[in-house]
Amino acid sequence: MHRGFVGPGAGLARASALVALVTLAGCSVFRPEPEPVPVEPAKPKLAAPLATHTFPFDPQTTGVLGELQVTYAREEDTLPDIARRFNLGFDELVNANPGVDPWLPGEGTRIVLPTQFVLPDAPYEGVVVNLAALRMFHFPKPGKDGQRVVITYPIGIGKVGWATPEGATKIVSKRKDPYWTPPASVRKEHAAEGDPLPARVPPGPDNPLGNRAMNLGWPSYLIHGTNKPAGVGLRASHGCIRMYPEDVVVLFDQVAVGTKVTVVNQPIVYRWQGDSLYVQSYPPHEELLEAKAKKKKGAKSPPIHTHLDEVLAAKMRKRAEPHGGSIDWTVTDQVISDARGVAVPVSRPGVTYDAFVAAARQVENTLPAGANWDGRDGEDTESASAAGTAPGGGSTGGL
């Protein structure tokens, strides 16, 4: 047989093998494609957060401080964590983020940071407190260069039944690492709740005054720190004004005995800034609603505004008219009714609340430049200097 000849049996075997190979290849060719792996949308590029404490101040032109910002929660974050990081109080952040769980917001949840503040109607000198906003504004005297700044802090104030008083007073004394002598009324309340207090509490981590205290001209009322920072931004005190430990140290070093303190309660604040009238609204306190209900028609005391009425609208028009501003009353009514504490430009054409928030600066969830807090949980924050103060002084009242 010729060497190159292939018999019919061998040819048939090769054909069968080829068919099998093609069949196997065909199985792989026509096998269903795997499901595509979903691609997560690209995360927005985040900017560095803007300063939230200190701002330039011109008494003739400054009506609004700062800028609205948005960040995203970390897995381990709570709203009190984020609040302290961005110089905000608890209620400020909760009101601006309805529907977000304060204790478990969830990784990646968008958090609106109401870090834009409309100044209240008050004398811009010394320390000004707006109870409704749970916020303090400090107006130091001009520097050697004549430039002025305003420094703002979140605060805690008196709970229902222990309201922080309104009016004008001054700082009459200052104490570093104060002792606390609880008033009889406070001791009685704690005893009734099964939590008796000692007659005197020494400085340290158990002292609710924290590491600094400034007595006001109103007996038993103080501006002080706290050993429970999560309570800043709440109505939780017996009438005193509480501050974050890191903030009270800064204020303590910057104010002198005799500094004027003005306390107002303005749930609706509005000022012209740049090209628009900004309106910021906070939930009115119970005492304010009661006072409004009791106020007699025609009384000479200033009107109490808790919603948009004709009198308030007239005041807003008066503030906008010199600038040629036209107010969007639908947006204004929404801002006031929702009372989320977000300052919104209501005379800028085409701007709604949702559009304004959507356009806010998106920032990293990190400490802003110039923050007083160092990010640690410790409450004993010391300043560089505390000259002229007497450590260990006693403070009666407070909490």
Secondary structure as GFF3:
##gff-version 3
##sequence-region A 1 399
A	DSSP	alpha_helix	8	29	.	.	.	ID=ss1
A	DSSP	beta_strand	54	56	.	.	.	ID=ss2
A	DSSP	beta_strand	64	66	.	.	.	ID=ss3
A	DSSP	beta_strand	69	72	.	.	.	ID=ss4
A	DSSP	alpha_helix	79	85	.	.	.	ID=ss5
A	DSSP	alpha_helix	90	96	.	.	.	ID=ss6
A	DSSP	beta_strand	110	113	.	.	.	ID=ss7
A	DSSP	beta_strand	116	118	.	.	.	ID=ss8
A	DSSP	beta_strand	126	130	.	.	.	ID=ss9
A	DSSP	beta_strand	135	139	.	.	.	ID=ss10
A	DSSP	beta_strand	149	154	.	.	.	ID=ss11
A	DSSP	beta_strand	157	158	.	.	.	ID=ss12
A	DSSP	beta_strand	167	176	.	.	.	ID=ss13
A	DSSP	beta_strand	179	181	.	.	.	ID=ss14
A	DSSP	alpha_helix	184	192	.	.	.	ID=ss15
A	DSSP	beta_strand	212	216	.	.	.	ID=ss16
A	DSSP	beta_strand	222	224	.	.	.	ID=ss17
A	DSSP	three_ten_helix	229	231	.	.	.	ID=ss18
A	DSSP	beta_strand	235	237	.	.	.	ID=ss19
A	DSSP	beta_strand	241	242	.	.	.	ID=ss20
A	DSSP	alpha_helix	245	254	.	.	.	ID=ss21
A	DSSP	beta_strand	260	264	.	.	.	ID=ss22
A	DSSP	beta_strand	268	273	.	.	.	ID=ss23
A	DSSP	beta_strand	276	281	.	.	.	ID=ss24
A	DSSP	alpha_helix	286	294	.	.	.	ID=ss25
A	DSSP	alpha_helix	310	320	.	.	.	ID=ss26
A	DSSP	three_ten_helix	321	323	.	.	.	ID=ss27
A	DSSP	alpha_helix	329	338	.	.	.	ID=ss28
A	DSSP	beta_strand	344	345	.	.	.	ID=ss29
A	DSSP	alpha_helix	353	358	.	.	.	ID=ss30
A	DSSP	beta_strand	361	362	.	.	.	ID=ss31
A	DSSP	beta_strand	394	396	.	.	.	ID=ss32
###
